[in-house]
Protein backbone atom coordinates (compact mmCIF):
# COMPACT_ATOMS: atom_id res chain seq x y z
CA UNK A 1 0.00 0.00 0.00
CA UNK A 2 2.97 2.35 -0.29
CA UNK A 3 4.56 4.34 2.49
CA UNK A 4 2.99 4.75 5.90
CA UNK A 5 1.15 7.99 6.37
CA UNK A 6 2.55 10.33 8.99
CA UNK A 7 1.40 10.32 12.58
CA UNK A 8 -0.68 13.49 12.88
CA UNK A 9 0.11 13.69 16.62
CA UNK A 10 3.73 14.58 15.96
CA UNK A 11 4.99 17.75 17.57
CA UNK A 12 7.19 18.94 14.73
CA UNK A 13 6.11 21.16 11.85
CA UNK A 14 6.28 19.71 8.36
CA UNK A 15 7.60 21.18 5.12
CA UNK A 16 5.70 19.79 2.16
CA UNK A 17 6.72 20.66 -1.42
CA UNK A 18 3.73 20.82 -3.75
CA UNK A 19 3.97 19.41 -7.25
CA UNK A 20 1.37 21.08 -9.48
CA UNK A 21 1.08 18.82 -12.51
CA UNK A 22 -0.48 19.52 -15.92
CA UNK A 23 -0.31 17.00 -18.77
CA UNK A 24 2.14 14.94 -16.72
CA UNK A 25 4.59 17.85 -16.31
CA UNK A 26 5.44 19.89 -13.22
CA UNK A 27 4.21 23.48 -13.60
CA UNK A 28 3.99 26.62 -11.47
CA UNK A 29 1.78 29.62 -11.98
CA UNK A 30 0.60 32.81 -10.28
CA UNK A 31 -3.00 33.06 -8.98
CA UNK A 32 -3.66 29.66 -10.61
CA UNK A 33 -2.77 30.89 -14.15
CA UNK A 34 0.30 31.76 -16.30
CA UNK A 35 1.68 28.25 -15.86
CA UNK A 36 5.38 27.62 -16.52
CA UNK A 37 6.88 24.17 -17.13
CA UNK A 38 9.43 23.44 -14.42
CA UNK A 39 10.24 19.81 -15.16
CA UNK A 40 9.34 16.20 -14.53
CA UNK A 41 7.33 15.57 -11.34
CA UNK A 42 9.03 12.26 -10.55
CA UNK A 43 12.53 13.76 -10.89
CA UNK A 44 11.61 16.72 -8.68
CA UNK A 45 9.88 14.46 -6.15
CA UNK A 46 13.00 12.28 -5.89
CA UNK A 47 15.15 15.36 -5.26
CA UNK A 48 12.79 16.66 -2.56
CA UNK A 49 12.58 13.25 -0.89
CA UNK A 50 16.39 13.07 -0.82
CA UNK A 51 16.64 16.67 0.46
CA UNK A 52 14.60 15.98 3.59
CA UNK A 53 11.05 17.02 2.71
CA UNK A 54 8.59 15.54 5.21
CA UNK A 55 5.90 14.72 2.67
CA UNK A 56 4.90 15.63 -0.89
CA UNK A 57 1.64 16.77 -2.43
CA UNK A 58 0.92 15.99 -6.10
CA UNK A 59 -1.94 18.04 -7.57
CA UNK A 60 -3.24 17.29 -11.05
CA UNK A 61 -4.42 20.88 -11.40
CA UNK A 62 -6.47 20.64 -14.59
CA UNK A 63 -8.09 17.22 -14.08
CA UNK A 64 -11.37 18.61 -12.73
CA UNK A 65 -11.69 21.34 -15.37
CA UNK A 66 -10.91 18.84 -18.13
CA UNK A 67 -13.34 16.34 -16.54
CA UNK A 68 -10.82 13.52 -16.43
CA UNK A 69 -9.14 11.30 -13.86
CA UNK A 70 -5.78 11.90 -12.21
CA UNK A 71 -2.80 10.84 -14.35
CA UNK A 72 -2.07 7.48 -12.72
CA UNK A 73 1.13 6.80 -14.66
CA UNK A 74 2.71 10.08 -13.55
CA UNK A 75 1.63 9.34 -9.96
CA UNK A 76 3.04 5.82 -10.08
CA UNK A 77 6.38 7.09 -11.44
CA UNK A 78 6.51 9.66 -8.65
CA UNK A 79 5.73 7.13 -5.88
CA UNK A 80 8.47 4.83 -7.18
CA UNK A 81 11.11 7.54 -6.70
CA UNK A 82 10.41 8.65 -3.13
CA UNK A 83 10.62 7.35 0.44
CA UNK A 84 8.17 9.81 2.05
CA UNK A 85 4.35 9.97 2.06
CA UNK A 86 2.62 11.30 -1.07
CA UNK A 87 -0.78 13.00 -1.09
CA UNK A 88 -2.51 13.19 -4.48
CA UNK A 89 -5.34 15.48 -5.53
CA UNK A 90 -7.12 16.49 -8.72
CA UNK A 91 -9.96 14.75 -10.52
CA UNK A 92 -10.81 12.44 -7.62
CA UNK A 93 -14.57 11.94 -7.58
CA UNK A 94 -15.27 8.38 -6.47
CA UNK A 95 -14.17 5.63 -4.12
CA UNK A 96 -12.87 3.77 -7.18
CA UNK A 97 -10.63 6.75 -8.04
CA UNK A 98 -9.15 6.61 -4.53
CA UNK A 99 -8.66 2.85 -4.70
CA UNK A 100 -6.76 3.26 -7.97
CA UNK A 101 -4.39 5.75 -6.33
CA UNK A 102 -3.90 3.65 -3.20
CA UNK A 103 -3.10 0.68 -5.43
CA UNK A 104 -0.09 2.50 -6.89
CA UNK A 105 1.20 3.43 -3.42
CA UNK A 106 -0.30 6.84 -2.64
CA UNK A 107 -0.42 7.50 1.13
CA UNK A 108 -3.22 10.08 1.22
CA UNK A 109 -5.66 11.71 -1.15
CA UNK A 110 -6.89 15.29 -1.36
CA UNK A 111 -10.38 16.15 -2.56
CA UNK A 112 -11.69 19.60 -3.35
CA UNK A 113 -14.40 20.25 -5.95
CA UNK A 114 -15.90 16.75 -5.50
CA UNK A 115 -16.32 17.42 -1.78
CA UNK A 116 -18.15 20.68 -2.43
CA UNK A 117 -20.41 19.04 -5.02
CA UNK A 118 -21.18 16.05 -2.76
CA UNK A 119 -20.09 16.51 0.88
CA UNK A 120 -21.03 12.93 1.79
CA UNK A 121 -18.12 11.80 -0.41
CA UNK A 122 -15.78 13.00 2.38
CA UNK A 123 -17.59 10.77 4.86
CA UNK A 124 -17.58 7.79 2.49
CA UNK A 125 -13.84 8.16 1.85
CA UNK A 126 -13.01 8.56 5.55
CA UNK A 127 -15.02 5.47 6.49
CA UNK A 128 -13.48 3.39 3.71
CA UNK A 129 -9.82 4.46 4.02
CA UNK A 130 -9.55 6.17 7.43
CA UNK A 131 -9.62 9.88 8.20
CA UNK A 132 -5.83 10.04 8.32
CA UNK A 133 -5.73 9.31 4.58
CA UNK A 134 -8.31 11.92 3.58
CA UNK A 135 -7.34 15.58 3.16
CA UNK A 136 -9.84 18.18 2.00
CA UNK A 137 -8.31 21.00 -0.02
CA UNK A 138 -10.11 24.32 0.18
CA UNK A 139 -9.32 27.00 -2.39
CA UNK A 140 -10.33 30.40 -1.06
CA UNK A 141 -10.60 34.03 -2.06
CA UNK A 142 -11.39 37.12 -0.07
CA UNK A 143 -15.08 37.99 -0.10
CA UNK A 144 -16.96 40.54 1.99
CA UNK A 145 -20.15 38.59 1.27
CA UNK A 146 -19.00 35.76 3.55
CA UNK A 147 -19.19 35.87 7.38
CA UNK A 148 -15.49 34.95 7.73
CA UNK A 149 -14.44 37.15 4.81
CA UNK A 150 -13.34 34.14 2.73
CA UNK A 151 -15.27 32.23 0.05
CA UNK A 152 -14.67 28.71 -1.25
CA UNK A 153 -13.78 28.53 -4.96
CA UNK A 154 -13.87 25.37 -7.08
CA UNK A 155 -12.95 23.98 -10.49
CA UNK A 156 -9.30 25.02 -10.25
CA UNK A 157 -10.18 28.43 -8.90
CA UNK A 158 -12.50 29.31 -11.79
CA UNK A 159 -15.83 29.32 -9.97
CA UNK A 160 -17.08 30.75 -6.68
CA UNK A 161 -19.05 28.23 -4.61
CA UNK A 162 -20.95 30.74 -2.48
CA UNK A 163 -19.78 28.90 0.65
CA UNK A 164 -17.99 30.41 3.64
CA UNK A 165 -14.50 28.88 3.83
CA UNK A 166 -14.35 28.61 7.63
CA UNK A 167 -17.83 27.09 7.91
CA UNK A 168 -16.88 24.60 5.17
CA UNK A 169 -13.69 23.62 7.01
CA UNK A 170 -15.72 22.83 10.12
CA UNK A 171 -18.23 20.83 8.08
CA UNK A 172 -15.63 18.64 6.35
CA UNK A 173 -13.92 18.02 9.68
CA UNK A 174 -17.24 16.77 11.05
CA UNK A 175 -17.57 14.51 7.99
CA UNK A 176 -14.23 12.84 8.73
CA UNK A 177 -11.52 14.83 6.94
CA UNK A 178 -8.18 14.14 8.63
CA UNK A 179 -6.45 17.30 7.44
CA UNK A 180 -7.36 20.56 5.72
CA UNK A 181 -5.31 22.21 3.00
CA UNK A 182 -6.51 25.79 2.46
CA UNK A 183 -4.95 27.68 -0.47
CA UNK A 184 -5.47 31.39 -1.01
CA UNK A 185 -6.07 32.26 -4.66
CA UNK A 186 -5.22 35.84 -3.77
CA UNK A 187 -1.65 34.99 -2.71
CA UNK A 188 -0.93 31.82 -4.77
CA UNK A 189 2.43 32.07 -6.53
CA UNK A 190 2.87 35.73 -5.51
CA UNK A 191 5.72 34.91 -3.07
CA UNK A 192 4.46 37.72 -0.82
CA UNK A 193 3.45 35.44 2.06
CA UNK A 194 0.58 33.14 2.96
CA UNK A 195 -2.89 34.54 3.66
CA UNK A 196 -2.38 34.53 7.42
CA UNK A 197 -5.87 35.73 8.47
CA UNK A 198 -7.53 33.01 6.36
CA UNK A 199 -5.15 30.28 7.53
CA UNK A 200 -5.54 31.27 11.18
CA UNK A 201 -9.35 31.51 10.92
CA UNK A 202 -9.53 27.94 9.63
CA UNK A 203 -6.86 26.60 12.03
CA UNK A 204 -8.70 28.08 15.02
CA UNK A 205 -12.01 26.61 13.86
CA UNK A 206 -10.90 22.97 13.52
CA UNK A 207 -8.94 20.40 15.51
CA UNK A 208 -7.37 18.52 12.57
CA UNK A 209 -4.00 19.55 11.08
CA UNK A 210 -4.08 22.56 8.75
CA UNK A 211 -1.52 22.89 5.96
CA UNK A 212 -0.82 26.51 4.94
CA UNK A 213 -0.65 26.95 1.17
CA UNK A 214 -0.24 29.67 -1.41
CA UNK A 215 2.28 32.48 -1.43
CA UNK A 216 5.54 31.56 0.31
CA UNK A 217 8.47 33.59 -0.99
CA UNK A 218 10.77 34.09 2.01
CA UNK A 219 11.82 31.95 4.95
CA UNK A 220 10.03 34.39 7.25
CA UNK A 221 6.74 33.46 5.57
CA UNK A 222 7.06 29.84 6.73
CA UNK A 223 7.55 31.02 10.31
CA UNK A 224 4.58 33.38 10.07
CA UNK A 225 2.29 30.61 8.78
CA UNK A 226 3.18 28.39 11.73
CA UNK A 227 3.26 31.01 14.51
CA UNK A 228 0.68 33.58 13.33
CA UNK A 229 -1.36 31.34 11.03
CA UNK A 230 -1.28 28.40 13.50
CA UNK A 231 -0.57 25.95 10.68
CA UNK A 232 0.70 22.43 11.40
CA UNK A 233 2.58 22.28 8.09
CA UNK A 234 3.58 24.55 5.22
CA UNK A 235 3.19 23.78 1.54
CA UNK A 236 5.97 25.21 -0.62
CA UNK A 237 6.23 25.49 -4.41
CA UNK A 238 7.81 28.53 -6.09
CA UNK A 239 10.18 29.13 -3.17
CA UNK A 240 11.52 25.59 -3.68
CA UNK A 241 11.07 24.82 -7.38
CA UNK A 242 13.11 27.77 -8.60
CA UNK A 243 16.02 27.10 -6.26
CA UNK A 244 15.50 30.11 -4.01
CA UNK A 245 15.87 28.02 -0.86
CA UNK A 246 16.58 24.35 -0.18
CA UNK A 247 14.48 22.20 2.16
CA UNK A 248 17.50 22.14 4.47
CA UNK A 249 17.70 25.94 4.58
CA UNK A 250 13.98 26.15 5.38
CA UNK A 251 14.31 23.68 8.25
CA UNK A 252 17.47 25.29 9.62
CA UNK A 253 15.77 28.68 9.62
CA UNK A 254 12.70 27.39 11.45
CA UNK A 255 14.78 25.44 13.94
CA UNK A 256 16.82 28.58 14.59
CA UNK A 257 13.63 30.40 15.48
CA UNK A 258 12.48 27.73 17.91
CA UNK A 259 10.16 25.74 15.65
CA UNK A 260 10.45 21.97 16.04
CA UNK A 261 11.27 20.36 12.69
CA UNK A 262 12.58 16.96 11.67
CA UNK A 263 16.15 17.43 10.45
N, C-alpha and C positions, 0 to 999 in steps of 0.2 A: 504493500500500500504506500510505498514511498517513505519519506522521512517523517519522524514523529513531529507532531505539531508542538509548538512551544508551550510550556506551562505558563498560563496567564497570571499566576500568583507570584511570578518572579519580581524581585524588587529593583531590577535594573531597567534602564530605559533603552529601548531598541532603536537602531538605525536601519531603515528598510528602503533600499533603492527601489524605485518604481520603473518598470519597463513598459512604456506605452508602445504597443505594437499595432502596426497597420500593414496589411498584406504580407505578414510574416517578417516585417522589418521593424527595428527599433526606431521610434521617432520621438521628437519633442517639439511641442508648440508653445504658443502664448495664448492664454485665455481659450484654450481648446482648439485653436486654429493655427494657420501658418506653420504647418508641420514640416520639420526638417528630418531627413534620414540621418541617423547617427550610428547605424551599424546592425550587426546580427544580434538578436536577443540572447541566443545561447552563448555566444562568445562573451558578451558583456556580463551575463549572469555568472559565468564561470569566473571571470575576473573579480566580480563583487564577492562571490562566495569565498574565493581565495584571500581577498583583502580584509575579511572579517565582518562583513555585513551579517546582521542577526537573522534576517529573513529577506525574501524578495517578493514583490508583487508584480504580476504579469497582467496587464490590462489590454485586451483586444478592443481598442477604443472605437472602432467603427462597426463592430459586429452587430450591435443593436440597430443602428441606423440602416445598415445594409441587410437587415433581417436574415442574418445567417448565424451559424454556430461558431464557437471559438475555434481557432486554428489548432486542432489537436496535434498535428505533426510538429509545429513550432513549439508547442508546450512540451511535448515529449522530448524533443531535442534539448530544451532548456533544463528539464528535470534531470536528464542524464549527465549534465555537466556540473551539477552543484551538490553540496553536502549540507544545505540549510533548507528550512521549510519554504515552500513556494505557495503563494496565494494567487489564484487565477480568477479574473473577472472579465466580463464582456460577452454578451450573447447567451448567457445562461438563463434558461427559462423553464427548465423541467428537471425532475429528479433524474431522468435518464441522462441529461446533459452533465449533471454533477457526477453521476456514476462513471461516465466516460472519462472525465478528468481524473477522478480518484484512481481509475484503472491504470492510468499512465504515471501515477505517482505524485499527483498534486496533494499537498497537505491540507489546504483550506481553499474555499471558494468565496468569491465576493459577488453579491448580487445587488443590483441598483434599480434599473428601470422595471425589471420583472417584479421586484418587491412592491414597487409603487402601484403597478397595474393589478397585482394580486397579492395582497399582504399575507394571506394564508400560506403562500409559497415559502415564506421565511419559517413558519412553524413546521411545515412538512419537512423542509430540509433539515432543521434542527433536530426533529424527532428521528429522522432516518440516519443522519450522520453524526449527530452530537453538536451542541451549541459551539463548542470550541473550534469546529471546522467551518462555521458559517459566519462570515463577515458581511455586514450590510454597508455598502458604499452610499454616501449621500452627497450629491453635488448640490452646492448652494450658491445663491447670489443674494446680495443685499436687496431688501424689499420693505418699504415702509408699510405695505399692506398687511404684513404678517406680525403677529404679536411679539415674536422674538426679534423681528427685524431681518430675518433670513428665510428665503423661500427655497423649497426643493426644486431642482431642475432635472429633467430626464432626457433620454435619447441623445446622449453625448453632449449635454449642455445646450441642446437646441430648442427645448420646450419647457416652459414653466409648468409646474404641476399644481400650483395653487395650494400647496401644503406647507405649513410652518415646519421649518427644519428641526427645531428643538422638540416639538410635539411628535414629529415623525420618529426621531431618535428614540424617544421614550416608548413609542408604540412598538418599534421593531425589537427593542430590548425585551419587552413583555412577551413578544412572539417567539423569543428564543435566540436572537442574534447574540453571538459570543463576543463580537467586537464591532466597533463602528468606525468607518473611514470617511470622515467628512472632508470634502475638497471644495475650496472656494474658487468659483469661476472668476471672481473679481481679481484674485491674486495669482492664479495659476500661471506658472512660467514667467512671472514678472520679476522674480528674484528680489522682491522688495520686502519679503517677510510673509509669514502665514497670516491668515485672518484670525487674529488672537481673540477678539470678542466672540466670534462665531464658534471657534474651537472650545473656548472656555464655557460658553453657554451650553453646549452639548455635553462636555465632560462633567459639568456640575449637575446635569439633569439625569445622568445614567450611572450605573455602577460597573458596567463592562468596560474593558479597555477602549480608549479612543486614540486613533492614529491621526496625527495632524498631517494635512496634505495641502499642497498648492502654494508655492511662492518662496521657498527657501533660496536665499542667495548668498548669505553670510553665515559664519559659524554662530554668531550671536542669535540669529533667527531660530536655530535649533534649541538653544537655551531658553529663549522666550516662549517657544511653543510648549516646552515641558514645565517651566516655572509659572509663567503667566497664563498660558493656555491650558495648563493642567493635563497635557497629553501624556499617554503612556508610551508612545512611540512617535517617531517622526519619519515621514515618507520623504525621500529626496530623489530628485531627477536632474534638472539642469545643473545644479550645484555639483553633482557627481559626474554626469555624463560628459560634460565638456572639460573635465580635468581641473576644475577650479580648486577642489579640495578632495583629498582621499578619505576613505572611510576611517583610516587610522587617525588622520588629522581631526576629523569630526569627533571621534571618541576621546582623543587626548584633550581636546578643548573642553568637552563636557566634563570629563573627569577632573580637569584642572579647576573647574568652577563648582565642584562638589556634587556633580550628578553621577549616580552609580551607573556604570556601563560595563559591558562584558568585553574585556580587552583580548 
